[in-house]
Amino acid sequence: MKHLKYFSVSALIFILAACTNTRITSSWKAPGVSYSNLPMKKIMVAALLPEKDRRLEKSMEEKVVNELKSKQIDAVSAYDMYGPKYLPKNEEKAVDKLKASGIDGFLTIVLLDKDKVKNYNPGYSQFGPVGYYRNWFGYYTTIFGQVYTPGYYSTQNKYCWESNLYKLPSEKLVYSAQSESFDPASVNKLAINYSDKLINNMIKENLIAKK
């Protein structure tokens, strides 16, 4: 029964870890900035990903926009407004285009790195109770009656993200967050999990009011 209890706790930890496969590793906010002194009427969300990840780009923008709207913040997807190639390569022209769109906040989502991580999962040993044994055979059968599971290696897909929030028209960086995602079940699940963690961190940093 005790071993079953240990197994249940381990299984629960594994399930919880699988459900929360995105975590914020660090965040920064400009000194003195809060939602009360940084009113943003409209935020544009832009996921800057490689062309091969177009589906993930659209899903990321959509989920973050939905999360912002659920907090009564007007938000729009850059992809929905302008299509996949919405910003000119010229920085000045790009900023002018953003300012002309009527937004006063620009939230970027950048995939910094995507890699495979190899992890070692240690084995598990379970021995019978150690006590007084009347003879060698009793000791021998107890020790060799152990349950042993060898360790093994597993590989995970790791995504490294960075999100920056800029205030327009000053172009001032007011918030930045770095995060990691591991082995998402799907593009949709990854986007949902990431948007939830990002917006909750912005609430924690007092950039978004709790609703």
Number of C-alpha atoms within 10 A of each C-alpha: 6 7 8 9 10 11 12 12 11 12 12 12 12 11 11 11 12 14 13 15 18 27 15 17 12 12 17 14 18 11 8 8 14 18 14 11 9 14 14 17 12 16 25 24 26 27 24 19 16 11 11 8 12 15 12 19 23 22 19 27 27 24 22 28 22 19 19 19 14 11 14 13 18 16 24 22 23 25 19 13 11 10 11 16 10 15 16 12 9 8 10 9 12 14 15 13 14 19 17 11 11 13 19 20 26 24 24 18 21 18 18 14 11 14 11 12 11 11 11 10 11 11 10 10 10 12 12 13 8 9 7 8 11 8 8 8 9 11 16 11 11 14 14 10 12 11 11 11 10 9 10 10 9 9 11 14 13 18 19 17 20 20 20 20 21 19 19 18 15 9 14 12 17 19 20 18 19 19 20 20 20 21 15 20 11 10 15 17 16 23 21 19 20 24 22 16 17 22 17 17 17 20 17 12 17 15 21 21 15 10 7
